[in-house]
């Protein structure tokens, strides 16, 4: 019994670790809303993350979270 | 009448010897012959003129011989000689006179008037006349002038030492003190005589016949160029062996205390160092042996099959209840299996990694497109944003695939690689450690081994 548990752990643990490792994606153009905010340096404009300095030139912003 | 004939010849004799001309014969003999005639020793003169005719065949010499025989009143001899003149020289200028003499003498002898008979003179060597027992007679007793002082032709074996002859014992027998080449019987004179094996006329060694007149070669007692020693016998172990090398192990000559000697110090070729036959228990580790302590005792660290004392070596020793030697084979099989499994896992890890990397590569491409779009957003924000949204969709999809199977495959591939390498290494070690050695002469499992 104990052995089986070890085997399961040996298989599941790597898969779990791999699942936790999402590949990082640049934020530009990512869909955003109140539940999915943009990272620092980006603002959510028309449900898309846009660099903060470009938003200033583009006009009014969406309401923030 | 005979007196008259003598008078006739006397005229000739009185004139003395004519001046010698080339081809007349030896001047000494000419002078001697004419002197005998002049001194009226006609019977002595006959053989001298005949000897002269023998050396210089001329009509006048034979004619003179007949004339002095006629003067000696030996009718029979004179008749024979005159007839010889006519037969040998039919055109002789005095042929008519000779024919008359023949006719006259035939009448005399026909009537029984034979006249005087010249006595056989006592002949001696050096008187120009060759008589039975003489090979030659040159009128002198000098040696080395073609006819030696004993009236034999000058040559080796005639008993007269002349010219380059160191000796001459009158025969051509070898080994009697003076050999057939007229050198004293001795080694180096070119004549083989007992007890010589050979004689090449010199005392140089190594030319086929060595000093002492023995054949060049090992065992003749003469040190040759390619010999370490030569004690003149074919015994081994007496300091110099029969192959003319000094007695020692490795010289190729078997001697007391050696089991073998193959002439080298190489091990495992049938005769090992120390001149012991290649086999388990001779103290020399050779092919097929993992140890060799010089005995066949089991349990002393190296067992009688030349494997280290221990479980699995096929020898039951202290502390073991059984031993069939199969443990090794099992280990070898296990090692082979592990090696195969390790190789399979390693190969499969590469395949897994390949599949797992596909979503990551797709995501990398999408991320690059997003960054590229962001780079040109300050010029065309709307266009760049549109492209970025599309790339974000692709990145999200790649991320989803990465999380669903890409990452697990990569983790599994890494684990497979680690396990495969570990298994392969272990398998190879087991296999090499327990693989049976190849069977070779002297193998401990050979039933012919010497106990």
Contacts between the chains, C-beta under 8 A, distances in Angstrom:
chain1	res1	chain2	res2	distance
A	14	B	408	7.1
A	14	B	411	3.8
A	14	B	412	6.9
A	14	B	415	6.4
A	15	B	407	7.9
A	15	B	408	4.7
A	15	B	411	6.8
A	17	B	411	6.8
A	18	B	403	7.4
A	18	B	407	3.1
A	18	B	408	5.1
A	18	B	410	6.9
A	18	B	411	4.8
A	19	B	403	5.4
A	19	B	407	6.5
A	19	B	408	7.7
A	21	B	407	5.9
A	22	B	399	5.8
A	22	B	402	7.6
A	22	B	403	6.3
A	23	B	360	6.5
A	23	B	363	4.7
A	23	B	367	7.8
A	23	B	395	7.8
A	23	B	398	7.2
A	23	B	399	5.2
A	23	B	402	5.5
A	24	B	367	7.7
A	25	B	363	7.3
A	25	B	366	7.4
A	25	B	367	5.8
A	25	B	370	7.0
A	25	B	392	6.9
A	25	B	395	4.5
A	25	B	396	7.4
A	25	B	399	6.7
A	26	B	367	5.6
A	26	B	370	4.3
A	26	B	371	5.2
A	26	B	374	6.5
A	28	B	370	5.5
A	28	B	371	7.5
A	28	B	373	6.4
A	28	B	374	3.9
A	28	B	377	6.9
A	28	B	384	7.8
A	28	B	385	7.9
A	28	B	388	4.8
A	29	B	370	6.2
A	29	B	373	6.7
A	29	B	374	7.8
A	29	B	384	8.0
A	29	B	385	5.7
A	29	B	387	7.6
A	29	B	388	2.6
A	29	B	389	4.6
A	29	B	391	6.9
A	29	B	392	4.8
A	30	B	392	5.2
A	31	B	389	7.8
A	31	B	392	7.1
A	48	B	385	6.0
A	48	B	388	7.6
A	48	B	389	6.5
A	50	B	377	7.3
A	50	B	381	7.5
A	50	B	385	7.0
A	51	B	374	6.9
A	51	B	377	6.8
A	54	B	377	5.7
A	54	B	378	6.1
A	54	B	381	6.0
A	58	B	381	6.3
